[in-house]
Amino acid sequence: MISSVAKKWRLFRAWIARRPIWCGWQVTYRCNFRCRFCHYWHDPLGQADEPTVEQYEVGAKKLASIGSLLVSLAGGEPLLRTDICELIERIGQYHFPFITTNGWFVTPQLASDLMRSGLWGASVSIDYACPERHDHRRQMPGAWNQAWRAVEMLGQARVHKWQRVNVIAVLMDDNIDHIEPLIERAAAANAYFMVQPYGYLKTGSRAFEHRGSSVGQRLVELKRKHSNFLSNPVYLQNFDRFLAGGVPDCRAGRAFFNIDSTGDIAICVERKPKPVANLYRNNVQTIITRLREDCRNNSCTSCWYNCRGEVESLYRAKSLIASLPTLFFDRGKAD
């Protein structure tokens, strides 16, 4: 296993070499929720065979030749995989594994197992400050209450000072006034808070996009006010630009890429129908070359997800400085 310090050095070297530093790894497209603003739960990949733990270990070792990556384990609902702790352990030998979860399946025992397996951080999705609206959008009664219980259980299960628990919200058409109460409740649970705007590529509908008032400066001011608001300020400032038409110069395929639940690789999660390689069938040099080729003419401006905006912030001096504490300092608990 590569030590925490060595992994951070390897991540830095990959950044210097302008190789990818972030990977979204969709471990399953199965999901127990039926969120109105996400259609992943009825993606055909939810019926496909998923790689074994042994295949994940082979894949993680292969990716280690790029460097130590920030690996977001998502889907779907990743905790539907009963072997998720084994996946984290294998991937964590070389990389920084994170999960994003709706929190439904978290128990004290599972929270402990996740943290002891070497999880670097966990993000629990909560979009509203009141349970009724959250549960309605997620189409799961009791989702809000269980999500907050998950935040508390994960926080209590931390075994390393660098392990971080986040609340993550999707900014939509009707929840801008819920952001500060969510930040405050997360702080009360010693958790961090992050936000990303809804992107229509998830459903093909713009009905959930925030419209009207400017949000960028408002979010930046909330970040100044609340020390547990983790999102990069430059990333937040660009929310209005995205909502007004999009942020150009996407680095998908250069700074980050996606692996779906069958091992197919695309420059981003929304380009999964157009994979350029497969983790298990192609060597790393082929993967890198094809990712760069596919991103060469990429003019997409259709998202400003964390996996894009937060990573791209690391390539600008001002925003890089703002992100350093979240990347290299062991500050897992929000005070």
C-alpha positions as CSV (number, residue, x, y, z in Angstrom):
1,M,0.0,0.0,0.0
2,I,1.2,3.5,-0.9
3,S,1.3,5.8,2.1
4,S,-0.9,8.9,2.4
5,V,2.1,11.3,1.9
6,A,3.4,9.3,-1.1
7,K,-0.1,9.3,-2.7
8,K,-0.3,13.1,-2.3
9,W,3.1,13.4,-3.9
10,R,2.0,11.2,-6.8
11,L,-1.1,13.2,-7.2
12,F,1.0,16.4,-7.4
13,R,3.3,14.9,-10.0
14,A,0.3,13.9,-12.2
15,W,-0.9,17.5,-11.9
16,I,2.5,18.9,-12.9
17,A,2.6,16.5,-15.9
18,R,-0.9,17.6,-16.9
19,R,-2.2,14.0,-16.7
20,P,-5.6,13.3,-15.2
21,I,-5.9,13.7,-11.5
22,W,-9.6,12.8,-11.0
23,C,-11.6,9.8,-12.0
24,G,-15.3,9.2,-11.6
25,W,-15.8,5.4,-11.2
26,Q,-19.5,4.4,-11.4
27,V,-19.5,1.2,-9.5
28,T,-23.2,0.5,-10.3
29,Y,-26.1,2.1,-12.0
30,R,-28.6,0.4,-9.8
31,C,-30.4,2.8,-7.4
32,N,-33.1,2.5,-4.8
33,F,-34.2,6.1,-5.3
34,R,-36.3,7.5,-8.2
35,C,-35.0,11.1,-8.2
36,R,-37.0,13.4,-10.4
37,F,-33.9,15.3,-11.5
38,C,-31.8,12.2,-12.4
39,H,-32.5,9.3,-14.8
40,Y,-29.6,7.1,-13.9
41,W,-31.9,4.8,-11.9
42,H,-33.5,3.5,-15.2
43,D,-30.2,3.4,-17.1
44,P,-29.9,0.0,-18.9
45,L,-26.4,-0.4,-17.4
46,G,-28.2,-1.1,-14.1
47,Q,-29.0,-4.6,-15.5
48,A,-25.4,-5.2,-16.8
49,D,-22.9,-7.4,-15.1
50,E,-20.5,-5.5,-12.8
51,P,-16.8,-6.0,-12.4
52,T,-15.6,-8.2,-9.5
53,V,-13.4,-7.0,-6.6
54,E,-10.4,-8.7,-8.3
55,Q,-11.1,-6.7,-11.5
56,Y,-11.3,-3.5,-9.5
57,E,-7.9,-4.3,-8.0
58,V,-6.4,-4.9,-11.4
59,G,-7.9,-1.7,-12.7
60,A,-6.8,0.4,-9.7
61,K,-3.2,-0.9,-10.1
62,K,-3.3,-0.1,-13.9
63,L,-4.5,3.4,-13.2
64,A,-1.7,3.9,-10.6
65,S,0.8,4.3,-13.5
66,I,-0.9,7.6,-14.2
67,G,-0.5,8.7,-10.6
68,S,-2.6,8.5,-7.4
69,L,-6.0,9.7,-8.5
70,L,-8.9,11.3,-6.6
71,V,-11.4,8.5,-7.3
72,S,-15.1,9.2,-6.8
73,L,-17.1,6.0,-6.4
74,A,-20.6,6.7,-7.4
75,G,-23.4,5.6,-9.6
76,G,-26.3,4.8,-9.0
77,E,-26.2,4.1,-5.3
78,P,-22.7,2.7,-4.6
79,L,-23.8,1.2,-1.3
80,L,-26.0,-1.3,-3.2
81,R,-22.8,-3.1,-3.8
82,T,-22.4,-5.4,-0.8
83,D,-18.6,-5.6,-1.6
84,I,-18.2,-1.8,-1.5
85,C,-15.8,-1.9,1.4
86,E,-13.6,-4.4,-0.4
87,L,-13.6,-2.1,-3.5
88,I,-12.5,0.9,-1.3
89,E,-9.8,-1.2,0.3
90,R,-8.4,-2.3,-3.1
91,I,-8.6,1.1,-4.7
92,G,-7.3,2.8,-1.6
93,Q,-4.0,0.9,-2.0
94,Y,-3.1,3.4,-4.8
95,H,-5.6,6.2,-4.8
96,F,-7.9,8.5,-2.8
97,P,-11.3,6.8,-2.7
98,F,-14.5,8.9,-2.1
99,I,-18.1,7.9,-2.2
100,T,-21.3,9.8,-2.9
101,T,-24.4,8.2,-1.4
102,N,-28.0,9.0,-0.7
103,G,-27.3,7.6,2.8
104,W,-30.2,5.1,2.8
105,F,-28.2,2.0,3.6
106,V,-25.8,3.5,6.1
107,T,-25.8,1.9,9.5
108,P,-23.3,2.3,12.4
109,Q,-21.7,-1.0,11.4
110,L,-21.5,-0.1,7.7
111,A,-20.2,3.4,8.5
112,S,-17.4,1.8,10.6
113,D,-16.6,-0.7,7.9
114,L,-16.4,2.1,5.2
115,M,-14.0,4.2,7.3
116,R,-11.8,1.3,8.3
117,S,-11.5,0.2,4.7
118,G,-9.6,3.4,4.0
119,L,-12.4,5.7,2.6
120,W,-10.9,9.2,2.1
121,G,-14.3,10.9,2.3
122,A,-18.0,10.4,2.0
123,S,-20.6,12.9,0.6
124,V,-24.2,12.5,1.5
125,S,-26.8,14.1,-0.9
126,I,-29.2,16.4,0.8
127,D,-30.9,19.2,-1.3
128,Y,-33.4,20.8,0.9
129,A,-33.6,22.1,4.5
130,C,-37.1,20.5,5.0
131,P,-37.8,16.8,4.7
132,E,-41.0,17.0,2.7
133,R,-39.4,18.8,-0.3
134,H,-36.3,16.6,-0.3
135,D,-38.3,13.4,-0.1
136,H,-40.6,14.6,-2.9
137,R,-37.8,15.3,-5.3
138,R,-36.0,12.1,-4.4
139,Q,-39.3,10.1,-4.4
140,M,-38.4,8.3,-1.3
141,P,-40.3,8.9,2.0
142,G,-37.9,9.2,4.9
143,A,-34.9,10.0,2.7
144,W,-34.1,13.3,4.4
145,N,-34.1,11.9,8.0
146,Q,-32.0,8.9,7.0
147,A,-29.6,11.1,5.1
148,W,-28.9,13.2,8.2
149,R,-28.5,10.0,10.3
150,A,-26.0,8.8,7.7
151,V,-24.0,12.1,8.1
152,E,-23.9,11.6,11.9
153,M,-23.0,7.9,11.7
154,L,-20.2,8.5,9.1
155,G,-18.8,11.3,11.2
156,Q,-18.7,9.2,14.4
157,A,-17.0,6.3,12.5
158,R,-14.0,8.3,11.4
159,V,-10.7,6.6,12.3
160,H,-8.2,8.9,10.6
161,K,-8.0,12.7,10.9
162,W,-8.0,13.1,7.1
163,Q,-11.4,11.3,6.6
164,R,-14.0,13.9,5.7
165,V,-17.8,13.8,5.7
166,N,-19.7,16.2,3.4
167,V,-23.2,17.2,2.8
168,I,-23.6,17.8,-1.0
169,A,-26.6,19.6,-2.5
170,V,-27.7,20.0,-6.1
171,L,-28.7,23.7,-6.7
172,M,-32.0,23.6,-8.5
173,D,-34.9,25.8,-9.4
174,D,-36.3,26.1,-5.9
175,N,-33.7,25.6,-3.2
176,I,-31.3,28.5,-3.2
177,D,-32.9,29.7,0.1
178,H,-32.2,26.2,1.6
179,I,-28.4,26.4,1.1
180,E,-27.5,28.3,4.2
181,P,-29.7,26.2,6.6
182,L,-28.0,23.1,5.1
183,I,-24.6,24.6,5.7
184,E,-25.5,25.3,9.3
185,R,-26.9,21.9,10.0
186,A,-23.9,20.3,8.4
187,A,-21.6,22.3,10.7
188,A,-23.6,21.2,13.7
189,A,-22.8,17.6,12.6
190,N,-19.1,18.5,12.2
191,A,-19.6,17.9,8.4
192,Y,-18.5,20.0,5.4
193,F,-20.8,21.3,2.7
194,M,-20.5,21.4,-1.0
195,V,-22.9,22.4,-3.8
196,Q,-23.1,21.9,-7.6
197,P,-25.7,23.1,-10.1
198,Y,-28.2,20.8,-11.7
199,G,-27.3,19.9,-15.3
200,Y,-29.9,19.1,-17.9
201,L,-27.8,16.2,-19.3
202,K,-29.0,14.1,-16.4
203,T,-32.6,14.1,-17.7
204,G,-32.8,16.1,-20.9
205,S,-35.0,18.6,-19.2
206,R,-34.1,22.2,-18.1
207,A,-37.1,22.3,-15.8
208,F,-34.9,21.9,-12.7
209,E,-32.3,24.6,-13.6
210,H,-32.0,27.6,-11.3
211,R,-33.4,30.7,-13.0
212,G,-33.7,34.3,-12.2
213,S,-31.5,35.7,-9.4
214,S,-27.8,35.7,-9.5
215,V,-26.3,33.0,-7.2
216,G,-22.5,33.2,-7.6
217,Q,-21.8,36.1,-5.3
218,R,-24.4,34.9,-2.9
219,L,-22.7,31.5,-2.6
220,V,-19.2,33.1,-2.3
221,E,-20.5,35.3,0.6
222,L,-21.9,32.2,2.3
223,K,-18.5,30.5,1.9
224,R,-16.8,33.5,3.6
225,K,-19.3,33.3,6.4
226,H,-19.2,29.5,7.0
227,S,-15.9,27.8,7.4
228,N,-17.3,24.4,6.7
229,F,-18.5,25.5,3.2
230,L,-15.9,23.6,1.2
231,S,-16.6,24.5,-2.4
232,N,-13.9,26.5,-4.2
233,P,-14.8,30.2,-4.5
234,V,-13.7,30.4,-8.1
235,Y,-15.9,27.4,-8.9
236,L,-18.8,29.1,-7.1
237,Q,-18.3,32.4,-8.9
238,N,-18.8,30.6,-12.2
239,F,-22.3,29.3,-11.4
240,D,-23.9,32.4,-13.0
241,R,-21.7,32.0,-16.1
242,F,-22.8,28.4,-16.4
243,L,-26.5,29.2,-15.9
244,A,-26.3,32.0,-18.5
245,G,-25.0,29.7,-21.2
246,G,-22.1,27.7,-20.1
247,V,-18.4,27.7,-19.1
248,P,-16.0,27.1,-22.1
249,D,-12.7,25.2,-22.2
250,C,-13.9,21.9,-20.6
251,R,-10.9,19.8,-19.5
252,A,-12.8,16.5,-19.7
253,G,-10.3,13.8,-20.9
254,R,-7.3,15.9,-19.9
255,A,-7.8,16.5,-16.1
256,F,-10.6,14.0,-15.4
257,F,-12.4,11.1,-17.0
258,N,-15.1,8.6,-16.2
259,I,-15.3,4.8,-15.9
260,D,-18.7,3.2,-16.1
261,S,-19.9,0.1,-14.3
262,T,-18.6,-2.2,-17.1
263,G,-15.2,-0.7,-17.3
264,D,-15.8,1.5,-20.4
265,I,-13.9,4.8,-20.2
266,A,-15.2,8.2,-21.6
267,I,-14.0,11.7,-21.1
268,C,-16.9,12.4,-18.7
269,V,-19.9,10.8,-17.1
270,E,-22.3,12.3,-19.6
271,R,-20.3,10.9,-22.5
272,K,-20.5,7.3,-21.4
273,P,-22.5,6.3,-24.5
274,K,-19.3,7.2,-26.5
275,P,-16.5,5.4,-24.7
276,V,-13.0,5.7,-26.0
277,A,-11.4,2.7,-24.3
278,N,-12.0,0.0,-21.7
279,L,-10.1,-0.3,-18.4
280,Y,-9.7,-4.0,-18.7
281,R,-9.0,-4.4,-22.4
282,N,-6.7,-1.4,-23.1
283,N,-3.3,-0.4,-21.7
284,V,-2.9,2.9,-19.9
285,Q,-1.0,4.6,-22.8
286,T,-3.9,3.8,-25.2
287,I,-6.4,5.1,-22.7
288,I,-4.6,8.4,-22.1
289,T,-4.0,8.9,-25.9
290,R,-7.6,8.2,-26.8
291,L,-8.9,10.5,-24.0
292,R,-6.7,13.3,-25.2
293,E,-7.8,12.7,-28.8
294,D,-11.5,12.8,-27.8
295,C,-11.2,16.0,-25.8
296,R,-9.4,17.9,-28.5
297,N,-12.5,19.1,-30.2
298,N,-14.7,19.2,-27.1
299,S,-16.7,22.4,-27.0
300,C,-19.3,21.2,-24.5
301,T,-20.6,23.7,-22.0
302,S,-23.5,21.8,-20.7
303,C,-22.4,21.1,-17.1
304,W,-20.7,22.6,-14.2
305,Y,-20.6,19.6,-11.9
306,N,-18.1,19.4,-9.1
307,C,-16.1,16.8,-11.0
308,R,-15.5,19.4,-13.7
309,G,-15.5,22.8,-11.9
310,E,-13.6,21.8,-8.8
311,V,-10.9,20.0,-10.7
312,E,-10.5,22.8,-13.3
313,S,-10.1,25.2,-10.4
314,L,-6.8,23.5,-9.6
315,Y,-5.4,24.8,-12.9
316,R,-5.7,28.5,-12.0
317,A,-3.3,30.0,-9.5
318,K,-5.9,31.9,-7.4
319,S,-8.3,28.9,-7.1
320,L,-5.5,26.4,-6.6
321,I,-4.4,28.2,-3.5
322,A,-7.9,28.2,-2.2
323,S,-8.1,24.4,-2.7
324,L,-4.8,23.4,-1.2
325,P,-6.2,22.9,2.3
326,T,-8.8,20.4,1.0
327,L,-6.2,18.5,-0.9
328,F,-3.0,18.3,1.1
329,F,-3.8,19.2,4.7
330,D,-5.3,16.6,7.1
331,R,-8.4,18.6,8.1
332,G,-11.1,16.0,7.9
333,K,-13.4,17.3,10.6
334,A,-15.3,20.5,10.2
335,D,-15.0,22.6,13.4
